[in-house]
């Protein structure tokens, strides 16, 4: 029997007029914490590129970042997409910010959530990881700035700084983007987002002697292999480069205790966020956590599903367990501050 084809999401639900409010399902009160927004979404007047929720001082040495769940779509961006109702939700980590917000509220972890959509700019790519064939005027003078280690790596696959194509859909855009449009996206979204993330990590590390970033993502269901069920979570640490092994072990222990199947680095080892922000020698550790969308969304993978609360419970337990291990690392480094300070 042929499987029923998945229908596109309603355009009204996917692209609310004026963009989706950052407050949807948010933890605006954040139990006495502070909220601030930053950056700007080009083409969407008054829309912040991201929001930070945090406590000062930080009660736990953990920062949660959600770079791919943004839903603030300017109408001009939508009009340029070939099939927005199909392509936009496939680019999003659909509603995984609801998991991040609930976990941050329960644990006290700092939280950074992007509102600019991945279709506009991918915050898990280097700013020079661009397919210049899709930019009017082509590449700038190559001698003007040094290339990053990630330059061009993912752009060649169609998923660079500005996604160009998706498997099964082909080209995403009706025409090239202008060079000044790309520059506005980098200046308004990419640069301030990463500056805010770096500042959060430095602040937490200054208090605790060590800090952990959990870069939170969601993934389509993985295929089962050799008769074994597919993993529901994937932990990425760039094959040990981004995070102390003891912290990775704690993450696996937490997910194992919850009886959740978990994979390590395959197929997701972590991208530019971990490459840029992990500094193990300085006490800043980073993990990418991928969650199967079936665990927290409805069967259409469009709206919150019955598994959302259980998924929040699992990730909350993971953060609480890892926070203790990160604090221990900070104490071992001789830079842990007493909570009374």
BALO-713247 format. One line per field, with one value per residue (C-alpha): residue number from 1; residue in three letters; x, y, z. Coordinates in Angstrom, 3 decimals, padded with zeros to 6 digits, m for minus. Layout:
! BALO-713247
n: (NUM; ...);
res: (Ala; ...);
u: (X; ...);
v: (Y; ...);
w: (Z; ...);
END
This chain:
! BALO-713247
n: (1; 2; 3; 4; 5; 6; 7; 8; 9; 10; 11; 12; 13; 14; 15; 16; 17; 18; 19; 20; 21; 22; 23; 24; 25; 26; 27; 28; 29; 30; 31; 32; 33; 34; 35; 36; 37; 38; 39; 40; 41; 42; 43; 44; 45; 46; 47; 48; 49; 50; 51; 52; 53; 54; 55; 56; 57; 58; 59; 60; 61; 62; 63; 64; 65; 66; 67; 68; 69; 70; 71; 72; 73; 74; 75; 76; 77; 78; 79; 80; 81; 82; 83; 84; 85; 86; 87; 88; 89; 90; 91; 92; 93; 94; 95; 96; 97; 98; 99; 100; 101; 102; 103; 104; 105; 106; 107; 108; 109; 110; 111; 112; 113; 114; 115; 116; 117; 118; 119; 120; 121; 122; 123; 124; 125; 126; 127; 128; 129; 130; 131; 132; 133; 134; 135; 136; 137; 138; 139; 140; 141; 142; 143; 144; 145; 146; 147; 148; 149; 150; 151; 152; 153; 154; 155; 156; 157; 158; 159; 160; 161; 162; 163; 164; 165; 166; 167; 168; 169; 170; 171; 172; 173; 174; 175; 176; 177; 178; 179; 180; 181; 182; 183; 184; 185; 186; 187; 188; 189; 190; 191; 192; 193; 194; 195; 196; 197; 198; 199; 200; 201; 202; 203; 204; 205; 206; 207; 208; 209; 210; 211; 212; 213; 214; 215; 216; 217; 218; 219; 220; 221; 222; 223; 224; 225; 226; 227; 228; 229; 230; 231; 232; 233; 234; 235; 236; 237; 238; 239; 240; 241; 242; 243; 244; 245; 246; 247; 248; 249; 250; 251; 252; 253; 254; 255; 256; 257; 258; 259; 260; 261; 262; 263; 264; 265; 266; 267; 268; 269; 270; 271; 272; 273; 274; 275; 276; 277; 278; 279; 280; 281; 282; 283; 284; 285; 286; 287; 288; 289; 290; 291; 292; 293; 294; 295; 296; 297; 298; 299; 300; 301; 302; 303; 304; 305; 306; 307; 308; 309; 310; 311; 312; 313; 314; 315; 316; 317; 318; 319; 320; 321; 322; 323; 324; 325; 326; 327; 328; 329; 330; 331; 332; 333; 334; 335; 336; 337; 338; 339; 340; 341);
res: (Unk; Unk; Unk; Unk; Unk; Unk; Unk; Unk; Unk; Unk; Unk; Unk; Unk; Unk; Unk; Unk; Unk; Unk; Unk; Unk; Unk; Unk; Unk; Unk; Unk; Unk; Unk; Unk; Unk; Unk; Unk; Unk; Unk; Unk; Unk; Unk; Unk; Unk; Unk; Unk; Unk; Unk; Unk; Unk; Unk; Unk; Unk; Unk; Unk; Unk; Unk; Unk; Unk; Unk; Unk; Unk; Unk; Unk; Unk; Unk; Unk; Unk; Unk; Unk; Unk; Unk; Unk; Unk; Unk; Unk; Unk; Unk; Unk; Unk; Unk; Unk; Unk; Unk; Unk; Unk; Unk; Unk; Unk; Unk; Unk; Unk; Unk; Unk; Unk; Unk; Unk; Unk; Unk; Unk; Unk; Unk; Unk; Unk; Unk; Unk; Unk; Unk; Unk; Unk; Unk; Unk; Unk; Unk; Unk; Unk; Unk; Unk; Unk; Unk; Unk; Unk; Unk; Unk; Unk; Unk; Unk; Unk; Unk; Unk; Unk; Unk; Unk; Unk; Unk; Unk; Unk; Unk; Unk; Unk; Unk; Unk; Unk; Unk; Unk; Unk; Unk; Unk; Unk; Unk; Unk; Unk; Unk; Unk; Unk; Unk; Unk; Unk; Unk; Unk; Unk; Unk; Unk; Unk; Unk; Unk; Unk; Unk; Unk; Unk; Unk; Unk; Unk; Unk; Unk; Unk; Unk; Unk; Unk; Unk; Unk; Unk; Unk; Unk; Unk; Unk; Unk; Unk; Unk; Unk; Unk; Unk; Unk; Unk; Unk; Unk; Unk; Unk; Unk; Unk; Unk; Unk; Unk; Unk; Unk; Unk; Unk; Unk; Unk; Unk; Unk; Unk; Unk; Unk; Unk; Unk; Unk; Unk; Unk; Unk; Unk; Unk; Unk; Unk; Unk; Unk; Unk; Unk; Unk; Unk; Unk; Unk; Unk; Unk; Unk; Unk; Unk; Unk; Unk; Unk; Unk; Unk; Unk; Unk; Unk; Unk; Unk; Unk; Unk; Unk; Unk; Unk; Unk; Unk; Unk; Unk; Unk; Unk; Unk; Unk; Unk; Unk; Unk; Unk; Unk; Unk; Unk; Unk; Unk; Unk; Unk; Unk; Unk; Unk; Unk; Unk; Unk; Unk; Unk; Unk; Unk; Unk; Unk; Unk; Unk; Unk; Unk; Unk; Unk; Unk; Unk; Unk; Unk; Unk; Unk; Unk; Unk; Unk; Unk; Unk; Unk; Unk; Unk; Unk; Unk; Unk; Unk; Unk; Unk; Unk; Unk; Unk; Unk; Unk; Unk; Unk; Unk; Unk; Unk; Unk; Unk; Unk; Unk; Unk; Unk; Unk; Unk; Unk; Unk; Unk; Unk; Unk; Unk; Unk; Unk; Unk; Unk; Unk; Unk; Unk; Unk; Unk; Unk; Unk; Unk; Unk; Unk);
u: (000.000; 001.437; 002.083; m000.043; 001.926; 002.539; 000.576; 002.204; 001.568; m001.088; 000.455; m001.390; m000.026; 003.468; 003.841; 001.665; 001.303; 004.277; 006.189; 005.631; 005.992; 009.001; 006.600; 004.796; 005.077; 007.869; 009.147; 008.762; 008.716; 011.655; 011.253; 012.752; 015.367; 016.174; 015.128; 016.742; 016.471; 019.079; 019.872; 017.231; 015.472; 016.013; 012.696; 010.605; 010.262; 010.844; 011.552; 014.514; 016.852; 017.085; 016.128; 018.254; 016.767; 019.169; 019.742; 022.525; 024.313; 023.786; 022.435; 023.898; 026.927; 024.854; 023.745; 021.120; 021.105; 018.467; 019.690; 017.316; 013.760; 013.221; 009.805; 009.940; 009.565; 009.500; 006.897; 009.565; 011.573; 008.506; 007.691; 011.154; 010.890; 009.743; 007.718; 007.705; 005.065; 007.230; 010.764; 010.554; 009.439; 012.056; 014.751; 013.420; 014.073; 010.344; 009.298; 012.329; 012.576; 009.554; 011.705; 014.588; 012.390; 010.720; 014.061; 015.657; 012.711; 013.015; 016.799; 017.854; 020.081; 020.650; 018.793; 019.429; 016.717; 017.025; 013.888; 015.355; 014.566; 017.211; 015.890; 017.203; 020.554; 021.967; 023.553; 025.344; 027.469; 030.458; 029.694; 031.875; 030.387; 028.495; 027.554; 028.486; 026.685; 023.415; 024.550; 024.213; 027.656; 029.398; 032.139; 034.027; 037.771; 039.215; 042.248; 040.169; 039.760; 041.109; 038.779; 037.539; 038.109; 034.428; 034.474; 032.539; 032.319; 028.535; 027.684; 028.763; 026.071; 023.377; 023.208; 025.590; 025.080; 022.002; 020.486; 020.193; 018.614; 017.035; 016.964; 013.699; 012.881; 015.824; 016.415; 014.747; 014.848; 013.313; 016.226; 019.634; 019.944; 021.629; 025.044; 023.732; 020.873; 023.377; 025.464; 022.376; 021.586; 025.126; 025.203; 021.699; 021.495; 024.700; 027.198; 025.048; 023.797; 027.298; 028.468; 025.580; 026.383; 030.073; 029.174; 026.793; 029.417; 032.102; 029.790; 028.860; 032.475; 033.595; 031.235; 031.696; 035.189; 033.673; 030.636; 028.690; 026.820; 024.042; 023.351; 019.805; 018.490; 015.893; 016.153; 013.885; 013.562; 016.752; 016.522; 016.746; 019.815; 020.332; 017.043; 018.009; 015.693; 016.895; 018.354; 016.020; 018.895; 022.290; 025.080; 027.708; 031.050; 033.089; 034.684; 036.006; 037.286; 034.435; 033.707; 035.398; 034.760; 033.488; 030.670; 029.780; 029.617; 027.196; 024.972; 024.853; 024.176; 021.237; 019.694; 020.371; 018.637; 015.641; 015.825; 016.310; 018.409; 021.295; 023.978; 027.334; 028.517; 026.789; 025.172; 025.524; 028.882; 028.243; 028.815; 030.090; 028.588; 030.763; 033.740; 033.554; 032.636; 034.210; 037.419; 038.127; 041.414; 039.600; 036.818; 034.142; 032.657; 030.033; 027.660; 025.165; 021.994; 019.681; 016.190; 013.949; 010.967; 008.567; 009.338; 007.765; 005.659; 002.369; 002.308; 002.380; 005.506; 003.836; 002.593; 003.412; 002.518; 001.706; 005.383; 006.466; 006.251; 008.192; 010.887; 011.201; 011.582; 014.401; 016.337; 015.788; 017.342; 020.245; 020.914; 020.678; 023.103; 025.564; 025.440; 026.883; 029.679; 030.501; 030.650; 033.054; 035.265; 035.288; 036.231; 039.071; 040.370; 040.604; 038.299; 034.948; 033.261; 031.232; 027.499; 027.419; 029.637);
v: (000.000; 003.372; 005.830; 008.944; 011.965; 014.575; 017.750; 021.169; 023.206; 025.890; 029.129; 031.080; 028.844; 028.740; 032.441; 034.556; 038.169; 040.220; 037.130; 034.931; 036.557; 035.434; 035.133; 032.087; 029.471; 031.540; 031.785; 035.566; 035.660; 033.241; 032.963; 036.349; 036.201; 038.847; 039.072; 041.021; 040.949; 041.830; 042.036; 042.688; 040.656; 042.506; 043.243; 042.799; 046.122; 045.934; 042.194; 041.128; 038.489; 036.674; 036.775; 035.962; 034.774; 034.478; 034.895; 036.992; 035.337; 032.123; 029.300; 026.579; 026.572; 025.748; 027.781; 026.442; 027.906; 027.292; 028.591; 026.897; 027.313; 030.909; 031.685; 035.442; 035.403; 038.705; 038.640; 039.504; 036.414; 034.195; 035.648; 034.722; 031.057; 028.566; 026.361; 028.059; 025.833; 022.785; 024.111; 026.413; 023.770; 021.350; 023.917; 024.694; 022.689; 022.948; 024.252; 022.807; 026.205; 025.113; 022.318; 024.706; 027.283; 024.749; 023.179; 026.575; 027.578; 024.386; 024.316; 027.967; 027.521; 030.619; 030.501; 032.058; 031.604; 032.834; 034.290; 034.877; 031.793; 029.446; 030.107; 033.667; 032.815; 029.689; 030.524; 027.162; 028.176; 030.498; 033.916; 033.147; 029.684; 031.075; 029.684; 032.823; 031.626; 032.506; 036.058; 038.849; 040.090; 036.933; 036.633; 039.619; 039.969; 036.801; 038.731; 041.119; 038.728; 035.334; 032.380; 030.486; 026.702; 026.191; 028.398; 026.766; 023.402; 023.178; 025.710; 023.177; 020.795; 023.478; 024.118; 027.012; 030.329; 030.882; 027.496; 027.040; 023.639; 020.710; 017.025; 016.252; 019.924; 021.296; 025.046; 027.045; 030.515; 032.159; 034.537; 035.382; 037.507; 040.891; 041.327; 044.117; 041.847; 039.171; 041.780; 042.992; 039.459; 038.947; 042.315; 042.142; 038.477; 036.434; 038.779; 039.897; 036.340; 034.927; 037.923; 037.365; 033.653; 034.335; 036.874; 034.424; 031.677; 034.008; 035.249; 031.735; 030.561; 033.580; 032.543; 028.779; 028.291; 026.232; 026.499; 024.123; 025.091; 022.768; 023.711; 022.411; 021.063; 018.639; 016.127; 014.151; 010.509; 008.550; 005.318; 002.065; 000.004; m003.764; m004.310; m002.026; 000.825; 004.302; 006.672; 009.351; 011.599; 012.350; 013.877; 015.737; 016.884; 017.172; 013.824; 015.022; 018.430; 020.450; 018.833; 016.980; 013.248; 013.106; 015.509; 013.450; 010.371; 012.170; 013.040; 009.397; 008.293; 010.687; 009.558; 005.915; 006.290; 007.670; 004.599; 006.722; 005.367; 007.723; 008.004; 009.764; 012.154; 010.217; 011.584; 014.923; 015.795; 019.511; 022.459; 026.008; 026.897; 024.288; 025.087; 028.768; 028.705; 025.566; 026.356; 023.333; 024.686; 027.802; 025.786; 026.317; 023.014; 022.588; 019.813; 019.638; 017.811; 016.563; 015.362; 013.250; 015.470; 012.588; 012.723; 016.149; 017.003; 015.697; 013.054; 015.781; 017.206; 020.613; 021.357; 020.278; 016.640; 014.390; 013.580; 017.175; 016.961; 013.691; 015.104; 018.171; 015.821; 013.924; 017.026; 018.621; 015.590; 015.732; 019.416; 018.918; 016.006; 017.741; 020.972; 019.121; 017.678; 021.082; 022.683; 019.930; 020.707; 024.379; 023.526; 021.309; 024.220; 026.195; 028.935; 027.968; 030.726; 030.004; 030.440; 033.003; 035.427);
w: (000.000; m001.033; 001.777; 001.721; 000.520; 003.198; 002.527; 002.717; 005.828; 005.683; 004.429; 007.136; 009.883; 008.444; 007.649; 009.976; 008.797; 009.990; 011.080; 014.103; 017.495; 019.534; 022.460; 021.091; 023.805; 025.315; 028.851; 028.943; 032.749; 032.983; 036.770; 037.507; 034.781; 032.202; 028.559; 025.773; 022.009; 019.418; 015.750; 013.132; 010.456; 007.146; 005.453; 008.612; 010.415; 014.154; 014.176; 016.328; 014.931; 018.271; 021.946; 025.000; 028.293; 031.233; 034.949; 036.460; 038.121; 036.199; 038.400; 036.153; 033.793; 030.701; 027.672; 025.239; 021.718; 019.045; 015.654; 013.188; 014.538; 013.390; 011.928; 011.250; 007.454; 005.548; 002.780; 000.212; 001.184; 000.834; m002.583; m003.844; m002.779; m005.405; m003.044; 000.370; 001.950; 001.202; 001.497; 004.535; 007.078; 005.751; 006.435; 009.911; 013.054; 013.439; 016.888; 018.696; 020.417; 022.476; 023.895; 024.541; 026.279; 028.550; 029.505; 030.204; 032.393; 034.429; 034.766; 034.838; 031.778; 029.664; 026.351; 022.935; 020.296; 016.706; 015.091; 011.625; 009.527; 008.200; 004.681; 005.085; 006.687; 008.301; 011.645; 011.679; 008.677; 008.411; 006.946; 003.920; 003.286; 000.290; m003.106; m005.019; m008.156; m006.395; m005.557; m008.091; m009.071; m007.884; m005.278; m003.903; m004.338; m002.756; m001.542; 000.609; 003.565; 004.650; 004.176; 007.218; 007.562; 006.671; 003.565; 000.733; 002.465; 002.768; 000.061; m002.552; m001.267; m001.554; 002.200; 002.747; 004.494; 002.320; 001.406; m002.350; m002.900; m001.087; m002.099; m003.839; m004.355; m006.308; m006.455; m003.685; m005.239; m008.297; m008.843; m007.301; m004.198; m004.320; m002.718; m000.466; 000.661; 001.674; 003.501; 005.393; 006.509; 007.807; 009.565; 010.986; 011.959; 011.754; 013.401; 016.370; 017.023; 017.337; 019.352; 021.794; 022.049; 022.708; 025.412; 027.114; 027.173; 028.484; 031.243; 032.365; 032.199; 034.267; 037.075; 036.981; 035.558; 032.717; 030.477; 028.257; 025.105; 023.979; 020.367; 020.009; 016.699; 015.420; 012.617; 010.320; 011.353; 010.705; 008.677; 010.591; 009.734; 009.783; 011.546; 014.451; 015.437; 014.512; 017.077; 018.461; 019.567; 018.063; 020.140; 018.107; 019.528; 016.314; 017.145; 020.477; 019.372; 020.884; 024.243; 027.089; 026.883; 030.466; 029.538; 026.477; 028.710; 031.028; 028.088; 026.987; 030.560; 030.863; 027.573; 028.401; 031.747; 029.832; 027.556; 024.442; 021.579; 020.884; 018.207; 018.400; 015.646; 012.869; 010.863; 012.701; 014.264; 014.742; 012.445; 012.457; 015.854; 017.566; 015.359; 016.270; 019.955; 021.468; 023.381; 025.500; 026.815; 028.037; 029.666; 027.013; 025.818; 023.092; 022.092; 019.244; 020.246; 017.486; 018.411; 016.173; 015.328; 015.881; 019.605; 020.136; 017.038; 015.725; 012.943; 010.272; 011.969; 011.931; 015.461; 019.033; 019.595; 022.556; 023.101; 023.772; 027.574; 027.695; 025.415; 027.660; 030.652; 028.912; 027.884; 031.303; 033.011; 030.560; 031.290; 035.048; 034.975; 032.681; 034.713; 037.712; 035.571; 034.042; 037.500; 038.555; 035.562; 036.493; 040.067; 038.839; 036.766; 040.022; 038.739; 040.254; 042.245; 045.335; 044.805; 047.614; 045.650);
END
